[in-house]
Structures are given as structure tokens and as C-alpha cells.
């Protein structure tokens, strides 16, 4: 068994291997391989600022596991084991990946290894822990059931996450009318402006960097990185899918939400031109929407702005969608989790990413 550090000529073999894994899951819909290709080809502003080392583990000339070792100058103490994939029953290949990661990290004087973070939280985080036969919504992480077990043997720190779901008609903002009236006297709301797209992406990035500064596994982004990320998503979303909340003319928060585009995709389909055309022609067929990100400036955390954003989203979604799903929330983020518990019907899926401090023996 050996580790091979890949170059771009290995990309097709690398991607074929991953496709072979997910062919075993009939509900799988692929919204992530285009992101992975960006990392393999090291394209774009974000990737150009990283050390990216794709590897494959081979046994008897057959790939049994892959991942990308990633290091960011903006998260300088961390080595990521990102985009991990493996066949079942190959713990020795995972051990080899961890051994090499420890060697690299120690040589670079890094102090921790993070497993399950794909470059940045904006590009995906976490291994799925449950509901493997459930629907896979657009942008949600999905991984085979045995991935989590591969890493538990190292007794890592666990960054646990939870999502929520429910029916739109179960939401009732009428009971909050008095509170909302007071909130809406303090704040106003506006949607994303495609005519000033770059300006609004700068606002989005600045709010992220302020609001998520102390969140686990987050590190700072640049305006150009988020502009490039959303430039692709812009083909699918509309202006209303980012709602800014403002105090006067000053943006103090936002909500990113969008339809579950996966409802228009066939099993095994990869997001792309076909899905784009379906979205243009059959968008009204989508019955679920996703609440993806919510950010409120720390100075306005207790102002009620978050309730105002939810109400604005609800007004837009009420007569078009029947259900909703949230993105992941860290279980240690008690404010967001408590809001989810109050407003959502159910805890839905659970995810986990792992952290291994290097002073501990990982094998």
C-alpha cells in the first residue's frame, strides 16, 4: 500500500474513483464535484492562496482512498485532511493518510489536523452521521456511513453540527406581530442587487468576517474569493435569495436562502448546465427551500434583527414552498441552536468534523 501525491494528469482517475463510491447510493445527487475540481486544478482566488496536495492511496495498483492535504496562510496552525473519500474496509489506508498528515504537519510546525473541512466552511464541512437514505438537499454534505468510524479510533475532538427541517405552514409569525412591528421600526431590508453585485459581495464578505470571527473552524475570507464563489451560484439564485438587514443605510446582517435545486436533479446527476436549464423552466416545481446562512453584526445580536430576517424570508416563501431545511449549525452555537429549536419542527441531520491536536499520539 502506498501514498501517491497527485498532479493534474491524475485528476480523471481521482474523480472516477469518487464517482464509483457514490454510484452505490441511489439517492445521491452531486452538487460538490465541481467544487472539488476547482481544488484539484487549483483555480480561483481562494485556491491560489492555499498549499494544496491531492493524494491517493493505492493497493495493488487500485485506488482505495483519496484526500487533499490543505494548508492556508490565514489558518496557519492547521493542516486539513479535506475531501476525504475511501472504500469500505480499508482502515490501514486511513492510517497511512493520518501518518503522512502528522509527518507534514510536524515538519511545518503545525499544531493540529482538521478532518472533514473542505478548504473553508463555505465549501463544505462535516461527515454525515445519520439519515443516509434520506433526501440530499442542494449544498448538504453527504458521505457513506463508515467514514465517521474510520476516524473515531483516534479519539479526536468532535465538532458536532445539526440541521433542522419542518413544514412552512407550521410557522406562525402572526404571534410575533407586536415584536416585529418594533423591530421593523429600527431596521429595513433589501435584497441582493445584481447591478451592484461586486459591492454586495464585499458587504457579504465583510459581514462574514466580523460575524463569524470567533466561530469554530472559520477563518477570514477576501472579497474576491466570495465574488468568485457567488458568481457561479448567481446562475441559479435570484436577487431575493440574499436579504440584507440594515440600520439606516448600514448593513448589519443578512440571510442567504434558496430553493432546493436538487429537487430538479435526477439520481446521480451532477449540478451543471442541465440543472440550470431545468431551474429556468421548472423552478415552480421545487417545494423545499433551504436556509443556508444567517449573520448578524455582534453589536446587534440582541436587537431582534434575526427575527426580522426570518420574517422577510417567510413572506417570500409562504405561497411557493411547502417545506424547509436549514444548513448545519454547530451544536456549541447555543444562540443559533436555541433559535432553531424554537422555530423549527425537528432536528434533522447530524454532522461531525474532527480535530486532532498534534501533541497527542494519533495512531
N, C-alpha and C positions, 0 to 999 in steps of 0.2 A: 504494500500500500504506500502511495506517495502523494505528496502535495505538489501541484504544478501551478506556478504563477503564470497567469494567462496574459496574452497580448490580444490585440483586436482581431487577429486571424482565428482566434478560438471562440469568438462570440457566438457564431452559429451553433457550434456544438454545445456550448454552455446553455444557450436558450432552448435548444431541443431537449436537453436533459430536464430542464424545469417544466417544459410543456408535458413531458412524459409523466411527471409526477401528478400534475393536476388533471390529466386525462382520466385519472381514476376517480374523480369527484364529479358526478353528473350535474350537480347544481353550480359548478364553478363558472364564474364569468370574470373575464380578465381585464381589470382596469389598471393593473400595475406594471405589466411588462414594458409598456412604453417608457415608464419612469426608469426601470432597470436598464433599458437600452441607453438612456442618457448617461447613466453612471458608467456602463461598460465602455461607451465611446468617449466618455469624459468631455461631453459637450455642455455648453452653457456656463453662465457666470458662477453658479454655485459649485459645480464640479471642478472648474478650473482653480478654485481656491482650496481644494482638498488634496490629500495624498490618497489615491485610490489604487488598491491592489486586489484585483479579482483572482480567486484561486479555485481550483477544482481538485478534489481528492479522487484518485483513480486506484482501482483494484483490478489487477489483471486486464489493464487497458480499458476498463469500464468505469465511467464516472459514477461515484456513489454519493458524493456530496459537493456542494459549492457554497461560496460566500464571497463577500468583498470586505477586505480589511480597509477601514476608512479612518483617517485622522484629519481633524480640522484645526487650523491655527486659532479659531475662535472658541474651541473647546480643547485646549492644548494638553490636558492631562489624561485624555481618554482615547483608547483605541476601540473602534466599533467592529463587531462582527455583524455585518449588515447583509441583508438579502440572503439569509441562510436558507438552504434547501438541502434535503437529503432523502435517500431511500430509507425505508424502514429496516431495522435490524442491523444498523451499521454504527454502533456506539464507538467502535475503535476509530472510525473516520472522524467522528466529532471530537474524540480525544486528541486526535492529531491536529485538528483545526485549533483547539484550545492551547495545545502545547506550542504551536507556532505563534499564536497570538501573544502568549506570555513572553516568548522569546523576543518578538518585535517590540512589545511594549517596554520590556525591561531595558532593551538596547537604546530606546528613545527616552528613557527616564519617565515613562508614563505611570500613573498610579491606579488606573482602573480599566477594566474591559466592560463594555456595554454590549449586550447581545439582544438583538431584536429591534434596534433603532436603525432605520434605513437612511442614514445620512443626516437627517433632521426630522423633527416631529412632523413637519409639513409634508414629508414624503412617505410617511408611514411608520408605525411603531407597534410592536407587540405581536405575540403569538396568540392565536385563538385558543381559549380554554374550554369552550362548550358550544353546544348547538351547531355541530359540524354539518348537520343535514338541513339546516335552516337556509332561508334565502340569504344571498350575499348582496348587500347593497353597494351602490357605487362609492368607491373610496374606502370601503371597510377592509380591514386586514382579514385574510383567511390563510390558514395553514393546517397541515394534516395533524391529527390528534397526537401523534407520537413525538412531535417536536418539543413540547414542553418537558416530557420525560427525559429527553436527551440531556437536558441541562440541569435538572433537579439534583443529579448525583453530585454536582459541585457545590451544593448548598449555597447558592448565590443569594444576594439581596434581591427581593422581588418588587418591581414597580407594577402594582396591580391597577387595572383600569376596568371601568364598567360603562356600558351604554344603556340607554333607556328607549322604550317604544310605547306606543299607545294609539288610540283612535282619536281622530281630530274632533269628532262630535262629543267626546268626553271632556274636552277642555271647556272651561267656563270662565271667561274674563268679565262677564257681567257682574259677578260678585265683587270684583275689584274696581268697579267703576269710580268710586269716590277717590280711591288711591291713585288710579290712573289719571283722573282729572287734575289732581295736584301735580303729578309727575309731568304731565304734558304741558303744564303752565311753565315749567322750568326748562324743558327740553323740546327740541324739534328734531325731525327725522328727514332724511333724504336718501334716495337710492344712489347706487353707483352711477357715475356719469361716463359713458363710453367716449364722449367727445373730449373728456379730460381724464382719460384712462390712466395715463402715467402719473398725473397729480394724485389721483385717488389711490393708486397703488403705493405711492410714497406715504400717504396718510395711513394706509393699511399696515405697512411695514413699521412705521414709527409707533403706531399703537401696539402692535405685537411686541416690539422690543421693550416697550415700557410695561405693558400689562403682564407679560409672561416672563419677565426678567428673572424672577425667583422660582419659576416652576421647574419641577424635575426634568432633567434631560433637555431643556431648552437652551439654545444659545443664539446669539444675535444674528439677524439677517441683514442683507443690504437691499436697497430699493430695486436694484437691477435684477436681483435674484427672484424677488416676488413678482416683478413685472414679467419676467420670462415665464414663470410658473403659471400665472393667470392669463398670459397671452394665449396659451393653448386651451385653457379651460373656457376662455371667452367664446369659443366656438359653440359651446353648449349652454352656458348660463345667459341670463338676461340681466338687465340693469338692476332689477328689483332683488336679485339674489345676494347682493351686499347692501345692507341697510346701515347707514351711519346714524348715530345719535349725536346731537350737537347741543352745546350750551352756547346760545347765541350763534356765532359763526364758527365756533371752535369745536371740531370733532373730539368727542371724549369716549367713544366706543363704537363698536359695530357688531353686526351679526352676519355671518355667512351661512346661507342655507340654499338648497337647490333640490330639484326633483331627483328621484332615484332613477338615473338614466339606465341602470342595469335592467329595469323592468322592460325595456325595449330590446334588450340583447338576448340572443339565443344562448343556450348552454354551450360553454367552450369558446364563445366569441370573445375577441379582443376589441377593446374600445378603439374606434378609429372612424374612417370615413363612412362606413356602413351605419354605425350607430349615430353619427352626426346627421345623416340623411333621414334616418328614422325619427330622430328627435325633431327635425324640422317639419316632418309630415304628420307624425302621430304623437306629438307631445301630450295631447289631452288624454291619451290612454294611460299615462303614468298616474298612479293613485297613491303613491307614497312620496313624502318629501323628507329630506334629511336636514337636521340642524347640525352644522359642521363645526363652527367656531363662534364663540362669544367673547368679546374683550371689552372691559370697562376700565378706564384710567383709575389707578389706585385712589386718587383724590375724590372719585365719585362712586366708590364701591358701595356705599350705603345710601345712595341717593334715590334708588328706585329705577335707575336708567335701564337696568337689565329687564325689569318687568315691562317697561315701555317697549323695549326691543321685541320681547316675546309677543306682546300685543300687536305690534306692527306686522310681524311675521304671520301671526294668526289671522289677521284681517285679509292678508293676501292669499292665504292657503285654504281658508274655510270652505269655499264653494268649489274647490278644484281637486282637493286630495281627501282621502278617507283615513289615512294613517300617517304616522311619522316615526322617525328613528333618530336618535341622537348619535353623534360621534362619541368616541371614548372620552371618559373623564377619569383623571387619576383618583383613586379611592382616598388619597390623602388630601384632595382638594375639597374640604368639607363644605365650603360655601356653595360651590357648583353642584356637589353631590346632593346637598340638602335641597337645593332648588329643584334638582331632578326628581328627588323623592316626592316633593310637594306637588309638582305639576305633571309628572309622567305617570302612566298607569303601572308600568312594570320595569324592574331591572331586566335587561335583555341579555346581551352577550358580555362575556368577561375576557379580558386580555391580560398578558403579562410580558414585561421585558425584564431582563436580568442584568445585575451588576455584580462584578467580581473584583473586589479590592485586591491589588497585586501582592500585598503583604501576606495574603493568605495562600495556602497551598491549594491550587485549583484541581489537582489530579490526585 
